Amino acid sequence: MKLILRSDTPHGLMPSAYRYMDQFQTPPAKGGRAYRPILGIYNLSISRCLDALAQVIEGLIEIQALKMPPDPAQGTEWIDSVVDLHSECLLAMESHLDDCSAIAEAAFSSDGEIRARQSKRFKSMTKGYDDRIGRIVNHLKHHHGRLRGFVFHSSRECFPGYYVEGVAEDGSVGPEPTVHKGGKGAFSFARDVRLHFVWIYFLSERLAEILAARTEPCTRTVSHPTDEKFLSVARRMELISSSFFPDEAHGSTPVVKVIEAADGSVELLLRYSTDEMPRRVRRGPGLRILQNWRSDGVTRNWRLPYPWMDGPDNVAVISPPKR
């Protein structure tokens, strides 16, 4: 998938679904419950996603400026604040998926059969991303899951990430098998923030396809927020390392690029495909790991996301439960 937007067009860098939003009525009340206008629902939903992403990115920029972990002996507690912010990002994206699906249904509220068909179509078009987010959020909400920070670092660079913590069949605690294949691996923030930003746009593309079956796109500038926040997030994202974790080189690669034109306009390139191989964090001499487990007071067996490699300054710390 590939998308190119230009700032000098009527809708600028805004996601495609905005071309249709002003043309739909407020969903009818049901069972005494009233609803916001469709545009209002979308504005609030997408703003939550952008705000959460922006906070994660700022935290990552601060970490990257350090170049080295502040105190390796403490494991990864120094990135807990970013991990917590990322939890909100994941929840926001899951909620946004639900909101987009609800908007797809609301656009066809007068015809139950078509409404159900269009909702099913939207979910089919977004299944891969929906499945990834759903597995994570479902585990966090219903299976005592937690996000745990995990870091690769060398003498010159630091590569922070996280994994979804769960319990394997043998009772050991580590990467959750229903999220991480085989109960191994982790997610780099470098890939994750780009993935979610790209999918904000691609979800909008899919929603626009649904809405286009009901109405023509609006050619004038509609009453949506400006595209400044989208551009700001994309520009700040470019300051973050683009090195993915070792097992993230397979599958589609999310790419976000801001291209400045000579006339002052801006082009935003978004891509999610297997055509581009990402730069990877390569394991070997000089690359160390930091891991921090949080004790539950009972568990005694813990698993690392990646096989242990002997070497100085590798740190795996079990901290006491938080009160």
C-alpha angles and dihedrals in degrees: 000000000000133000131182121190128183128208093218094065124094093260096034114195095338118129114265098249090070088074088072106031100092091054097066128082125233109277111261118258117261127200092348093309119122126202138215119250112276091248091052092051091051095046093053093043097050093042090057090053094048094046092051093047092047092054093049091049093051090051091050092049089055091050092048091053089061091058088194132051109265093231117001091189088069094059114217102328090114091068095046090103091058091045089053091050090050090055087062089048092055092047090048092052092048090050090047090055089054092047093051090050091050091050090051088054094044092055088065098036093133094062117049096192094051091043092056092045094050092047090052090048092053092050090049092052093050099037099117095054093037090054093052095049093040094054092051098044093042090054092047093048103039110021105047090257125166136189113241126196119238127183138193114195142169131190089278109026141044124206112191126192143141144227134210108253120223144143124270124213091265090058096251119138120230139094109002110250094216090057104029114047111250091358090285137112137035140233121255116222086223090068099031099058091047091047094055095044092050091049093051084066098038092049086053090051090054092046090049089055089055094047092046088067088066105038145004119263118263112249096197127076106271131210098273129125117275121267093243094104092050091051092045092053091047093050094048090047090060089064091064122090113264094209111125126203118270096261095045096076091088123082127017121344121219113222128187120183132171113205119194114211125212091245092059096258122126131226121204116204119197122181136171112178147110092252095091124058112213126225108260135211100244119213118227143095112343096023110109134185134225121198133172123192121190112222119230091198094250113049116092103174122075134176130210119224090235132030113277115254116198114241144116121289097018104143131196113171130186109206125197120258117280113247 
